[in-house]
Every structure is written in structure tokens, then in C-alpha cells.
Amino acid sequence: MKLILIEGPGKRESVQHYLGKEYKVMPTYGHCRDLPIKTLGVDVENNFEPEYVVAPDHKKTVDAIKKEMSKAEAVYFASDPDREGEAITWHMCHLLGIDPKKANRITYNEISQVAVNEAINNPRPIDDRLVDAQQARRVLDRLVGYKISPILCKKIQNNLSAGRVQSVTLRLVVDREREIENFKPEEYWTLYVILSNANGKKETFKATLNLGKNKTIKNKEEMDKILDAISSGEFIATNVKKSVTKSQPSAPFTTSTMQQEALNKLGMNLKTTSSVAQSLYEGVEIQGEGKVPLVTYIRTDSVRVAPEAQAKAKKFISNKFGDKYVVKSPRTFKNKKDVQDAHEAIRPISLDRKPEDLKDKMHKNEYRLYKLIYDRFLASQMADATYDSLSVDIECNGYKFKTTGRAMTFDGYTAVYNNDTGENDDKVAKLPNIEKGDKFDLKDKKPEQKWTKPPSRYTEASLVKAMEEKGIGRPSTYTQSVTTLFYRHYVDHDGKLIVPTELGKVVVDMLVKFFPNIMDIGFTAGMENNLDDIEYEGKDWRKMISEFYAPFIQTVKIAAKDGSKAKVPEELSDVDCELCGSKMVIRTGKYGKFLACPNFPTCKNTKPLVEEKPIEAKCPTCGKNIKTLKSKRGKIFYGCEGYPTCTFMSWNIPANEKCPNCSEEMIVKLYKNLKVISCEKCNYNRKEKIENNGSNENSSSENTQTNNINNDVNYGYSNYGGIGSSGLSIREEIEILNKLDEENGL
């Protein structure tokens, strides 16, 4: 037997199927060895030597792997093909006593029979540069998180965190919000006219006033002057340009463009997109086939496509659409600056796995995202769309107007996928036949007063796009950085838009004041480039950390000595304090927002703040509506709106239905994609499938990095009151609460 160690359990079934009974596939569940949670774990006096320990929840995993290893004739490591995966393999080698220089590391960009077999036949030693780059990032983030977070807790409030990428991302949101708040709208006017040929034909078209670059009509007086001038003037075509134009398809997806398009076209947030994409990569359950991987590796910043994939696409396109849809030479796309091109773009493993054939065999979100990836890749390898285009310049009394139109002559790639710009349809105005010197009659004038608008707030998609453009983070860190901001209550959602909280603004101001380098976008992007230099040029990671740490620790010491503090502005609610009559304020604590009396400590009244959600359930005691409530620990439960007259409450939603077996009132329990109507007396259960929300477990290195960040920012909370009376870490408390939720069916 040969032992194959993969990273997460999601792809075990697929890899095992491809390798056969000769191999045994076991998951490591991410990092079995990592920096400790409750101590710094980095010896800054000894060349930043990391202290690695086996995580308590991984000891059984390590023991099980060692037991199987004793029976195996060979061990191979098949964790994800990135820095994090390489480091997981390196740590496992040390735990198992295996020489890292031995050729037992295998990688594949897709989980397919061909790719897995090729990998197992071509093992290699561990790449020290990849490991060093991951260690550098891990140590760097640990130093920043553990050194800055306690200062925030001391100067603002408990349970705050800072992170090297997270905090700069928060600054983007706060800076944008302040830009919006300080924006002063300015008046401007636009004008278009409706014209028709002077030859008597009834065809009309629209032409827009063109004043030239950076010139605008600022007020009504200026507009009236123009209207007077053109009312009695003659409209003449001064320039007519007829041409054949082409539209090219977008590149296949990278991680960030997939996340952006999934939000814009499918309405899927970052967390859902990342989870569903991971399932598509590891394998989705397809009726009648079991677990089937459908796409290539989903953490990449490259738009490169392998030549063999291009060749297969060419053949597929020719067979399905015809030779005229095939590009003459393989289409290539230019990567953005600083892209390292370690992996291909995201694409389907096989074009024969058509989305329409799988629609009824997989979950809805899996189908929707797979179709998006499939269509985008297929279109990227197809011929351009072509148009007959017309551009006409028209003058009247010294004022210039412009009109354009086009008609599609060949749909090309648009037969499959629409570009982001939406320009790949034929709905642009079609113009009558116009020649230079033609004259036109003025049919109508359409002046419009407008006001300049502030920049838009970020969505999750546009924030990721900004991070990518500014070089903040990398594909594996986008989701974790953004979701952490919500988890820490630094930002909230306003529909799809991201709005910073008052707490988020205060945190940014404090960090900018004491840690300007950490909060500088250029500095942060430079650090990412330094990490890339370690991986691709073999630079010394300890030297890079040392050069960063020397000035950094001095700023930490200055901030720690400074006695200034900041207070988060309180949001006034419309709820009266029943003890003293004051309007209660909304505060943020360890378990989220709650209501508190502003007269603390004279009045110490607090109560849960619950966002009312409609529940289609009636109280089984009195028949009134059921509403959502929240305990002081943040746990959700359900109670009667008739309280205190009716004191009914439950951890579960009443089903308003009696058990067919014992006539007892039943309850509703909600799970990931299942609603269970059950009787607690006789254990009767009826299951109903509900819409999949895409929240499948993601055991990837992206989740591993998220756990690392959450661990790092917990340091120092015991000194500043953030852990609570139990003395447990936040992570341990969350695990306990999650188990309680599971026990109560929440």
C-alpha cells in the first residue's frame, strides 16, 4: 500500500477513485503543525525562529497518519499546488521524520485521471522557496497581529484586531466613505438632439453634443445660449466614417474576476463563491456518478491557458459551432503587472461536461458558477464578434454633435458569453445611410440638468478588484480579508454595498496615526512583492523580516507608551430604557451589537438587539406571531410577541403542525440545505429540501489562512479583557457555541 496525503477531505473520494486500491488517500485537514495560539511563537532575538507546535485538534490526525505510514511502502504528499500546500507538506515531513529533499511531493492543477496519474509518476522534492515564502508571510502576519491588536484593545475597546492586509483593506472602505461624505456635487448639463434627413425620409436618429475633452456646460445660461444658436442653424454631416469593428472576448477567469462576475451576474457573495468554487475543484456529487471534479485550481492570478486545453477547445468549438467560430491561432491574454503565472486560469477540466447536461444533477449554485466558468473559458477561445460600424460628426453654428451606430455581422464568441461591458449585442442604434455633406432637420432638443455624483461605495466584488489592482493581498487572501472585516464589525452591508461602521472608522484613524507604514497601500503592496521575491528569486526570508521588524517594533513601543485613547461614537436607538427612561444606545461587544443605557455606570441596563426577521410561525400557546430574540451571549431563540402575557420561548421554530403519530406540536430545524419538521416526543421526522446556499465546508488552504489570522489577532486579549470569564480563547468559545447550536438544531 502507498499512502497519499492530501490537504482536505473534499477531494479524497476523487483522488482515491483515480489512483485505485493500491493507494490509500488520507487528509491532513490543513496545517497539522503551526505557530501556537496563545503565545507569539516567534523568537525575535534568534533570527525570527518560528516555534511550531501540533495543534490540539490535529493530534489524532497525526497519530492516525503515523499508524498508516508504518504499513505503507511509500508516502506521497498531494496538498494544494501553492505556498500554503507546500508548507503543509514540509510540516508533515518534519512530523513524520521524512527527508524533505526526498522526491515525494506531487502536484496537479486539476483533479482528473490524467493529471493525477502524471503527478504520481513525476514526484519531486519540496520546493524550499515556496516554503520560505509561506513562512515569511506567516511570521510577518503573526508579528503584526500580535503586536498591534493589543494596542487597539487598550486604546479603543476590547475584542479588536489588526492585520497586515485586513487593515489596509478596511482603509480602502473608510477612505471611500469619507470621500463620499465630503463630496460636493457640481451642476452640469447635457444635450442631445433628434434629427432626420432633410431629403424627406421619416427616419430619425439621436446625436449628442460633443464639446471636447474636459469641457462641460456648467449652468442653464450656457445651455440656453447653445439652444438659441442651434434652433435656427443648419445641421450638416462634416465627417462620416464607415468601418468593420471587432469585439474580443474577455480572458478566462482568475480568482478575483470570478468573484467579481459571480457577484455581478449571479448575486453570489465572496464566501459563497469561494465555497462553491472549492466544491467544483474538489468534486461535486453528481447523481449516478458520485463525486466528480469539474474545474481546475481556483486560486490563481494568471490568465494563461495550457496549449493542450486550447487544442481541445479548438476541436470542440469546430464540432459544435463550425470552423468560422475557431480562431486562426491560439488566443492568448496578457497578464497584469506583478502576476507570477504559477497556475493556469480557471477553466473546466473537460468541455464535454456541458453545464446543461448537469443542471438537474447538481445543486443550483454549483450549476450556476460552473456554467459561468465554462462559458467564459469557451468564449475566450472563440473568434471575435464583428460589426458594420458608423461614426458621424455633425456641425451646427459652430457646435459639434456626434452619433454612432452599428449592426452585428457575425456573433462569434457572443454566441456563448457576454462581455462585462455589454457591448456584444446588436442593440446599439442603427443609423440610416448617411454621407458626408448630408443635411438634417432638427426635430427635437433634449437638454438635461445633471449633478456630478460621488464615487460609489464598494461592493465585495469591487473591493476585491481594488485590492488586486493595488497589489494588496493575493488570490488566496481576498475572501478572508474581506469577511474578517464583517466578522469584527468594522463594516456592514447596505444591500450589496459595504459601509464602514463608526468602530471601523475609529480603528483606521488610530492605525494611521501610530502605524502609517502598515496602513500605507504602497508599503503593503511592496511587502507582497517581497514575498514573491522569496518564492521566485530565492531571497532570504529572515532578512526581509528583520528589515521590516526593526522600524516596526519602534512604532509599536511609541504607540504603547502614548496614553491617548479613542471613543467610538454611539448610535442612538429609538428604544427607551425601562429603568431610567433614557434612549438606549447601540454598542458593539464580543457577540455583536446590543442595546445599552447611555447613563452607565449609574444605570447598567443592557438588552439584546435583534434584527427582526419575519417568521412564518404562530405561538402554539396563544396563537400570536413568533419573533426572533437574542440572548446576552448572542444566541438566537424564538419567543411570542405577546410577552410578558405569554411566556412561550424555544430554541426552535414552531412548525404549527401536530405530529401524525402522537399529536404533539412539532418544531422546525434548519440545516445547510435541509428543513426537518420533527416531533421531540416520538422522534417523528419529515425532511424537506431547501435551496442550497453554497456554504459547503471549505477545507482548502484559504480556510487554513483564515484560521491563522483569527488565531493571531486573539493574542493579548487575556491582558485586555477580551476572552471573558471562562478564560477560553475566542476560537474555543466559538467551538462550544457551535456545538450548542448543533445540539439545539439551530
C-alpha positions in Angstrom: 0.0 0.0 0.0 1.1 3.5 -0.8 0.0 6.4 1.3 -1.2 9.7 -0.3 -1.7 12.7 2.0 -4.0 15.4 0.7 -5.0 18.7 2.3 -8.7 18.4 2.8 -11.3 15.6 2.8 -13.3 17.2 0.0 -11.2 15.6 -2.8 -10.4 12.3 -1.1 -13.0 10.4 -2.9 -12.0 11.7 -6.3 -8.3 11.1 -5.8 -8.9 7.7 -4.4 -11.0 6.8 -7.4 -8.3 7.8 -9.9 -5.4 6.0 -8.0 -7.2 2.7 -7.2 -6.8 0.2 -4.4 -3.0 0.2 -4.5 -3.1 3.6 -2.7 -4.7 4.9 0.4 -5.7 8.6 0.5 -5.8 10.5 3.8 -6.4 14.2 4.5 -4.2 16.3 6.9 -7.1 18.8 7.4 -4.8 21.7 6.6 -1.9 22.6 8.8 -1.2 19.9 11.5 1.8 22.0 12.7 1.6 25.7 13.1 2.5 28.6 15.4 0.9 28.4 18.9 -2.3 30.3 19.5 -1.7 31.9 22.9 1.9 33.0 22.6 3.8 34.9 20.0 5.6 31.8 18.8 8.4 33.8 17.1 11.9 34.2 18.7 12.7 37.7 17.6 16.1 37.5 19.3 17.1 34.4 17.5 16.8 35.4 13.8 12.9 35.1 14.0 12.9 31.4 14.5 9.3 30.1 14.5 8.1 27.9 17.2 5.9 25.2 15.6 3.5 23.0 17.6 0.9 20.4 16.7 -2.5 21.9 17.0 -4.6 20.2 19.8 -7.3 19.3 17.3 -4.8 17.8 14.9 -3.1 15.3 17.3 -5.5 12.5 16.4 -5.0 13.1 12.7 -1.2 13.0 13.1 -1.4 9.8 15.1 -3.7 8.2 12.5 -1.3 9.2 9.7 1.7 7.8 11.5 -0.1 4.5 12.1 -0.9 4.2 8.4 2.6 5.3 7.4 4.0 2.3 9.3 2.2 0.0 7.0 3.0 1.9 3.8 5.8 1.2 1.3 5.9 4.8 0.2 4.3 8.2 1.2 3.4 11.0 -1.2 2.2 14.5 -0.4 -0.5 15.9 -2.6 -1.6 19.1 -0.9 -2.7 22.1 -2.9 -0.2 23.5 -5.5 0.6 26.7 -3.8 2.8 28.1 -1.0 0.4 27.0 1.7 0.2 23.5 0.3 4.0 23.3 0.0 4.3 24.4 3.7 1.8 21.8 4.8 3.9 19.1 3.1 7.1 20.5 4.7 5.5 20.4 8.2 4.2 16.9 7.7 7.7 15.7 6.6 9.1 17.0 9.9 6.3 15.4 11.9 6.7 12.0 10.2 10.5 12.1 10.1 10.7 12.1 6.3 13.5 13.9 4.5 12.0 17.0 2.6 14.7 16.6 -0.1 13.2 13.2 -1.0 11.1 13.1 -4.1 7.7 12.5 -2.6 5.9 15.8 -3.4 3.2 15.6 -6.2 1.1 18.4 -7.6 -1.7 18.7 -10.1 -3.6 21.7 -11.4 -6.8 19.7 -11.9 -8.2 16.6 -10.2 -8.5 14.4 -13.3 -7.3 10.8 -14.2 -4.6 12.1 -16.5 -3.4 14.9 -14.1 -3.3 12.7 -11.0 -1.5 9.8 -12.8 1.0 12.2 -14.3 1.7 13.7 -10.9 2.2 10.4 -9.2 4.6 9.3 -11.9 6.7 12.5 -11.5 7.3 13.3 -7.8 9.7 16.0 -6.8 11.4 17.2 -3.6 9.8 20.0 -1.6 10.4 23.5 -3.1 12.2 25.4 -0.3 11.4 28.7 -1.9 7.7 28.1 -1.6 8.1 27.1 2.0 10.2 30.1 2.8 7.7 32.5 1.2 4.9 30.9 3.3 6.9 31.1 6.5 7.7 34.7 5.8 4.0 35.6 5.4 3.1 33.5 8.4 5.7 35.2 10.7 5.0 38.6 9.2 1.3 38.4 9.8 1.9 37.0 13.3 4.1 39.9 14.3 1.7 42.5 13.0 -1.4 40.9 14.5 0.1 40.1 17.9 1.8 43.4 18.4 -0.8 45.8 17.1 -4.1 44.2 18.2 -3.5 44.6 22.0 -2.8 48.3 21.4 -6.1 48.7 19.7 -7.9 46.9 22.5 -6.2 49.2 25.1 -6.8 52.5 23.2 -10.4 51.8 21.8 -12.2 48.8 23.2 -11.8 45.1 23.8 -12.0 42.4 21.1 -10.4 44.4 18.3 -7.9 43.1 15.8 -5.5 44.4 13.2 -4.0 42.6 10.3 -1.4 43.4 7.6 -3.8 43.0 4.7 -7.1 43.3 6.6 -6.4 46.7 8.0 -5.3 48.3 4.7 -8.4 46.8 3.1 -10.5 48.5 5.8 -8.8 51.7 5.0 -9.9 51.5 1.4 -13.5 51.3 2.6 -13.2 54.1 5.1 -11.4 56.4 2.7 -14.1 55.8 0.1 -16.8 56.6 2.6 -15.2 59.8 3.6 -14.7 60.8 0.0 -18.4 60.3 -0.4 -19.3 62.3 2.8 -17.0 65.2 1.7 -18.2 65.2 -1.9 -19.8 68.4 -3.1 -22.0 67.9 -6.3 -21.5 70.3 -9.2 -24.0 71.2 -11.8 -23.6 70.3 -15.4 -25.8 69.9 -18.5 -26.0 67.5 -21.3 -27.8 67.9 -24.7 -28.8 65.5 -27.4 -31.0 66.3 -30.5 -33.3 64.3 -32.6 -32.5 64.7 -36.3 -33.9 63.5 -39.6 -32.6 63.5 -43.1 -33.6 66.7 -44.9 -34.4 64.6 -48.0 -37.9 64.0 -46.7 -37.4 60.5 -45.3 -39.1 59.8 -41.9 -36.1 58.1 -40.3 -34.8 59.8 -37.2 -31.7 59.4 -35.0 -30.1 60.9 -32.0 -26.9 63.0 -31.9 -25.1 64.1 -28.8 -23.4 67.4 -28.2 -19.6 67.0 -28.1 -17.8 69.9 -26.6 -14.4 68.1 -26.5 -12.3 66.7 -23.7 -12.8 68.0 -20.2 -15.3 70.6 -21.3 -18.8 70.8 -19.9 -21.9 73.0 -19.8 -21.9 74.4 -16.3 -25.3 76.1 -16.0 -28.7 76.9 -17.6 -27.4 80.2 -19.0 -24.7 78.4 -21.0 -27.2 75.8 -22.2 -29.8 78.4 -23.3 -27.1 80.1 -25.4 -26.4 76.8 -27.2 -30.1 76.1 -27.7 -30.6 79.5 -29.3 -27.7 79.0 -31.6 -28.8 75.6 -32.9 -32.5 76.5 -33.2 -32.1 78.4 -36.4 -28.9 76.7 -37.6 -28.3 74.1 -40.3 -27.1 70.6 -39.3 -24.5 69.2 -41.7 -22.6 65.9 -41.7 -18.9 67.0 -41.7 -17.3 63.6 -41.3 -18.6 60.1 -41.9 -16.6 57.0 -41.0 -17.7 53.6 -42.0 -15.7 50.6 -40.8 -15.8 47.0 -39.7 -15.1 46.7 -36.0 -14.4 43.7 -33.9 -15.1 42.8 -30.2 -12.8 40.4 -28.4 -13.9 38.1 -25.6 -12.8 38.5 -22.0 -10.0 36.4 -20.6 -10.9 33.2 -18.7 -11.3 33.7 -15.0 -8.8 34.4 -12.4 -9.8 34.2 -8.7 -10.7 37.8 -8.4 -12.5 38.2 -11.8 -14.5 35.0 -11.0 -15.5 36.5 -7.6 -16.5 39.8 -9.2 -18.5 38.2 -12.0 -20.2 35.8 -9.6 -21.5 38.8 -7.6 -22.4 40.9 -10.5 -24.1 38.3 -12.6 -25.2 35.7 -10.1 -25.6 37.7 -6.9 -23.2 35.3 -5.0 -21.1 36.9 -2.2 -17.4 36.1 -1.7 -17.9 33.5 0.9 -20.4 31.6 -1.2 -18.4 31.9 -4.4 -15.2 30.6 -2.7 -17.1 27.7 -1.1 -18.9 26.7 -4.3 -15.7 27.1 -6.4 -13.8 24.8 -3.9 -16.5 22.2 -4.4 -16.2 22.4 -8.2 -12.5 21.9 -7.9 -12.6 19.1 -5.3 -15.6 17.3 -6.8 -19.4 17.7 -6.7 -21.9 15.0 -6.2 -23.5 14.2 -9.5 -26.4 11.8 -9.5 -25.4 8.4 -10.8 -21.7 9.2 -10.8 -20.6 10.1 -7.3 -18.1 12.9 -6.8 -16.8 14.5 -9.9 -14.2 17.4 -10.1 -15.2 19.9 -12.8 -12.7 22.8 -12.8 -9.0 23.5 -12.5 -7.3 25.0 -9.4 -9.4 28.0 -8.3 -6.7 30.2 -6.6 -4.8 31.9 -9.4 -4.0 35.4 -10.7 -3.0 34.2 -14.2 -5.0 34.2 -17.5 -2.7 31.6 -19.1 -4.2 28.5 -20.7 -2.3 25.3 -21.3 -1.7 24.5 -25.0 -3.4 21.1 -24.7 -6.5 22.8 -23.3 -6.5 25.3 -26.2 -6.2 22.4 -28.7 -9.2 20.6 -27.1 -11.2 23.8 -27.1 -10.5 24.4 -30.8 -11.8 20.9 -31.7 -14.8 21.3 -29.5 -15.7 24.7 -31.0 -15.3 23.5 -34.5 -17.6 20.5 -33.9 -20.3 22.4 -32.2 -20.3 25.8 -33.9 -18.3 25.3 -37.1 -14.9 26.4 -38.3 -15.8 30.1 -38.7 -16.0 30.3 -34.9 -12.5 29.0 -34.5 -9.6 31.5 -34.1 -6.8 31.1 -36.6 -4.1 30.9 -34.0 -4.5 30.1 -30.3 -5.7 33.2 -28.4 -3.5 34.5 -25.6 -4.2 37.1 -22.9 -1.8 39.4 -21.3 -1.3 39.0 -17.5 -1.5 42.1 -15.3 1.7 43.5 -13.8 3.3 41.5 -11.0 1.4 38.4 -11.8 3.7 35.4 -11.2 1.8 33.0 -13.5 2.2 30.0 -11.2 -1.1 28.4 -12.3 -3.4 28.4 -15.3 -6.6 30.5 -15.5 -9.7 28.8 -14.1 -11.3 26.6 -16.7 -13.4 23.4 -17.0 -11.5 20.2 -16.9 -13.5 18.8 -19.8 -15.7 20.7 -22.2 -17.6 17.5 -22.8 -19.1 18.1 -19.3 -21.7 20.6 -20.6 -23.5 22.6 -17.9 -26.9 21.9 -19.4 -26.3 18.2 -19.1 -25.5 18.6 -15.4 -28.2 21.1 -14.4 -30.6 18.6 -12.8 -27.8 16.6 -11.3 -26.1 19.1 -9.0 -27.0 21.9 -6.6 -28.2 25.2 -8.1 -25.3 27.4 -7.1 -22.8 24.7 -8.3 -24.5 24.6 -11.7 -24.7 28.5 -11.9 -21.0 29.0 -11.1 -19.9 26.1 -13.2 -21.8 27.5 -16.2 -20.2 30.9 -15.7 -16.7 29.4 -15.6 -17.5 27.0 -18.6 -19.0 29.7 -20.8 -16.3 32.3 -20.0 -13.5 29.9 -20.9 -15.2 28.6 -24.1 -15.9 32.1 -25.3 -12.3 33.1 -24.6 -11.1 30.6 -27.2 -13.6 31.6 -29.9 -13.5 34.1 -32.8 -14.2 37.8 -32.5 -17.7 39.2 -33.0 -17.7 41.7 -36.0 -19.9 44.7 -36.7 -20.5 47.2 -39.5 -20.0 50.5 -37.7 -20.8 54.0 -38.5 -19.5 57.2 -36.8 -20.8 60.6 -37.9 -19.6 64.1 -36.9 -22.3 66.8 -37.4 -22.0 70.6 -37.0 -24.5 73.4 -36.4 -23.4 77.0 -36.0 -20.0 76.0 -34.6 -21.3 73.3 -32.2 -20.3 69.7 -32.9 -22.5 66.7 -32.4 -21.7 63.0 -32.7 -23.7 59.9 -33.4 -22.7 56.3 -33.8 -24.3 53.0 -34.7 -23.5 49.5 -35.7 -25.0 46.3 -36.8 -23.7 42.8 -35.9 -22.5 40.8 -38.9 -21.0 37.8 -37.1 -21.8 36.9 -33.5 -18.5 35.0 -32.8 -17.9 34.4 -29.1 -21.1 36.2 -28.1 -23.0 33.1 -29.1 -21.7 31.8 -25.8 -20.9 34.6 -23.4 -21.4 38.3 -22.9 -18.5 40.6 -22.2 -18.5 42.6 -19.0 -19.1 45.8 -21.0 -22.3 44.5 -22.5 -21.2 45.8 -25.9 -21.5 42.4 -27.5 -25.1 42.8 -28.7 -26.7 44.5 -31.6 -28.9 46.8 -29.7 -26.8 49.9 -30.4 -28.8 52.4 -32.6 -28.8 51.5 -36.2 -28.4 54.6 -38.4 -29.8 55.5 -41.8 -27.4 55.7 -44.7 -25.5 59.0 -44.2 -22.9 60.5 -46.5 -20.6 63.5 -45.9 -22.4 66.8 -46.7 -25.9 65.4 -45.9 -28.2 67.9 -44.2 -30.6 67.2 -41.4 -33.8 68.7 -39.9 -34.0 69.4 -36.2 -37.0 67.5 -34.8 -36.4 68.0 -31.1 -33.9 69.2 -28.5 -33.3 67.3 -25.2 -31.3 69.4 -22.6 -30.9 67.8 -19.2 -29.6 69.2 -16.0 -27.4 66.9 -14.0 -25.1 66.8 -10.9 -21.8 65.2 -10.5 -22.0 62.1 -8.3 -19.6 60.9 -5.6 -17.7 57.6 -6.2 -19.8 54.5 -5.4 -19.3 52.5 -2.3 -17.5 49.3 -2.7 -19.3 46.0 -3.2 -17.5 42.8 -2.2 -16.6 42.4 -5.9 -15.3 45.9 -6.5 -13.4 45.8 -3.2 -11.6 42.6 -4.4 -10.9 44.3 -7.7 -9.4 47.3 -5.9 -7.2 45.0 -3.8 -6.0 43.2 -6.9 -5.3 46.5 -8.8 -3.4 48.0 -5.8 -1.4 44.8 -5.1 -2.9 44.2 -1.7 -3.0 40.5 -0.8 -3.1 37.6 -3.2 -5.8 35.3 -4.6 -5.9 33.1 -1.5 -6.3 36.1 0.8 -9.0 38.2 -0.8 -12.0 36.4 0.7 -10.5 36.0 4.2 -9.5 39.7 4.4 -13.0 41.0 3.4 -15.0 38.6 5.5 -12.9 39.3 8.6 -14.0 43.0 8.4 -17.6 41.9 8.7 -16.8 39.4 11.5 -15.0 42.2 13.5 -18.0 44.6 12.9 -15.7 47.1 11.1 -18.1 47.1 8.2 -21.7 46.3 7.4 -23.7 45.6 4.4 -26.2 48.1 2.9 -27.7 45.8 0.3 -24.7 44.8 -1.8 -22.7 47.9 -0.8 -20.1 47.9 2.0 -20.4 50.6 4.7 -17.8 51.2 7.4 -19.1 51.3 11.0 -18.1 54.0 13.4 -15.9 51.5 15.0 -14.2 50.8 11.7 -13.5 54.5 11.2 -12.0 54.9 14.6 -9.8 51.8 14.1 -8.5 53.2 10.8 -7.8 56.6 12.3 -5.9 55.0 15.2 -3.8 52.8 13.0 -3.0 55.6 10.5 -1.9 57.7 13.5 0.5 55.2 15.0 1.3 52.8 12.2 1.4 54.8 8.9 3.6 52.3 7.1 1.3 49.3 7.9 -1.6 51.4 6.7 0.1 52.6 3.5 -1.2 50.9 0.4 2.1 51.2 -1.4 4.1 49.8 1.5 1.7 46.8 1.8 1.9 46.1 -1.9 5.7 46.3 -1.6 5.6 43.6 1.1 3.6 41.3 -1.2 6.3 41.8 -3.9 9.0 41.0 -1.3 7.2 37.7 -0.5 7.1 36.9 -4.3 10.9 37.6 -4.4 11.4 35.0 -1.8 9.5 32.5 -3.8 10.8 33.3 -7.3 14.2 34.7 -6.7 15.2 32.8 -3.5 15.8 35.9 -1.3 16.4 35.4 2.4 13.1 35.5 4.2 14.6 36.1 7.6 16.5 39.1 6.3 13.3 40.5 4.9 11.5 40.1 8.2 14.4 41.7 10.0 14.4 44.7 7.8 10.7 45.1 8.4 10.7 44.4 12.2 13.4 46.9 13.3 11.4 50.0 12.4 8.1 48.4 13.1 8.8 47.5 16.7 9.9 51.0 17.4 6.5 52.3 16.3 4.8 49.7 18.5 6.8 50.9 21.5 5.9 54.5 20.8 2.2 53.7 20.4 2.2 51.6 23.6 3.7 54.5 25.6 1.3 57.0 24.2 -1.7 57.5 26.6 -4.2 58.7 24.1 -7.5 56.8 23.6 -10.4 57.0 21.2 -14.1 56.5 21.8 -16.4 55.1 19.3 -19.4 57.4 18.7 -22.6 55.7 20.0 -25.6 55.2 17.7 -28.8 56.3 19.4 -31.7 53.9 19.2 -35.5 54.5 19.5 -35.7 52.1 22.4 -36.4 53.5 25.9 -34.5 52.2 28.9 -37.2 50.8 31.2 -35.1 51.6 34.3 -34.3 55.3 33.8 -36.2 56.4 30.7 -33.2 57.4 28.5 -33.0 56.5 24.9 -30.7 53.4 24.7 -27.6 53.4 22.5 -26.3 50.7 20.2 -22.9 49.3 21.2 -20.7 46.5 19.8 -19.5 43.7 22.1 -17.9 40.3 21.7 -21.1 38.8 20.4 -22.1 41.7 18.2 -24.4 44.7 18.7 -26.5 45.2 21.8 -28.6 47.9 23.4 -27.1 49.7 26.5 -28.2 52.6 28.7 -26.1 55.7 28.0 -26.1 56.5 31.7 -23.7 53.7 32.6 -22.4 53.2 35.3 -25.3 54.9 37.1 -27.7 52.7 35.1 -26.3 49.3 33.9 -29.3 48.2 31.9 -28.5 46.2 28.7 -30.6 44.2 26.3 -30.2 42.2 23.1 -30.5 44.0 19.8 -32.3 41.7 17.4 -32.7 42.4 13.7 -36.3 41.5 13.2 -36.8 38.7 10.6 -40.2 37.6 9.5 -41.1 34.1 10.7 -44.0 32.2 9.3 -44.9 30.6 12.6 -47.6 31.1 15.3 -47.2 30.7 19.0 -48.5 27.2 20.0 -49.7 28.7 23.3 -51.7 31.8 22.3 -51.7 31.9 18.5 -49.8 35.2 18.2 -46.8 35.7 15.9 -43.4 34.3 16.8 -40.4 36.6 16.7 -36.6 36.3 16.8 -34.9 37.1 20.1 -31.2 37.1 21.1 -29.6 36.2 24.5 -26.9 38.3 26.1 -24.4 35.7 24.9 -25.6 36.3 21.3 -27.6 33.1 20.9 -30.7 33.3 18.8 -34.0 31.9 20.2 -37.7 32.3 19.5 -40.5 33.8 21.6 -44.1 35.0 21.4 -44.7 38.6 20.5 -47.3 38.6 23.3 -44.6 38.5 26.0 -44.9 39.1 29.0 -48.6 38.0 28.9 -47.5 34.9 27.0 -44.1 33.5 28.1 -43.6 30.9 25.3 -40.0 30.6 24.1 -38.0 27.9 22.3 -34.6 27.2 20.7 -36.6 26.0 17.6 -39.2 27.5 15.4 -42.7 26.0 16.0 -43.9 24.1 12.9 -47.6 24.9 13.7 -48.3 21.3 12.8 -49.2 18.3 15.0 -47.3 15.0 14.8 -49.2 12.4 12.8 -48.1 9.7 15.2 -48.7 11.3 18.7 -50.4 14.6 18.0 -47.7 16.6 19.8 -46.8 20.0 18.5 -43.8 19.7 16.1 -40.8 22.0 15.6 -38.7 23.1 12.6 -34.9 22.5 12.5 -32.9 24.2 9.7 -29.7 22.7 8.4 -27.4 23.7 5.4 -29.8 22.5 2.7 -32.5 20.7 4.7 -35.5 21.6 6.7 -36.6 18.9 9.2 -40.0 19.0 10.7 -39.8 16.8 13.8 -41.5 15.7 16.9 -39.4 15.7 20.1 -41.7 13.3 21.9 -41.8 10.3 19.5 -38.9 11.3 17.2 -41.0 11.5 14.1 -39.1 13.4 11.3 -40.1 14.7 7.9 -37.3 16.1 5.7 -37.8 18.9 3.1 -35.0 20.0 0.8 -34.4 23.8 0.7 -32.3 26.0 -1.6 -28.6 25.3 -1.3 -26.8 28.4 0.0 -23.4 27.4 -1.2 -22.0 27.1 2.3 -20.2 23.8 1.8 -17.3 23.1 4.0 -14.1 24.5 2.5 -11.1 22.6 3.7 -8.7 24.5 1.5 -5.6 26.4 2.4 -7.7 29.6 2.1 -9.6 28.4 5.2 -6.3 27.5 6.8 -5.1 31.0 6.3 -8.3 32.4 7.7 -7.9 30.4 10.9 -4.3 31.6 11.1 -5.4 35.2 11.0 -8.1 34.7 13.6 -5.6 33.0 15.9 -3.0 35.7 15.5 -5.4 38.6 16.4 -6.5 36.8 19.6 -3.1 37.4 21.3 -3.2 39.8 24.1 -7.0 39.6 24.7 -6.4 37.9 28.1 -4.4 41.0 29.2 -7.1 43.4 28.0 -10.3 41.7 29.0 -11.3 40.2 25.6 -11.6 36.5 26.5 -14.3 36.6 29.1 -14.8 35.0 32.5 -14.4 31.5 31.1 -10.7 32.1 30.3 -11.2 30.4 26.9 -9.9 31.7 23.7 -12.3 33.2 21.2 -11.8 30.1 19.0 -12.6 27.7 21.8 -15.7 29.7 22.8 -16.9 29.7 19.2 -16.5 25.9 19.0 -18.5 25.4 22.2 -21.3 27.7 20.9 -21.3 25.9 17.6 -21.8 22.6 19.4 -24.6 24.1 21.4 -26.2 25.3 18.2 -26.0 21.8 16.7 -27.4 20.2 19.8 -30.4 22.6 19.6 -30.9 22.3 15.9 -30.1 25.9 15.1 
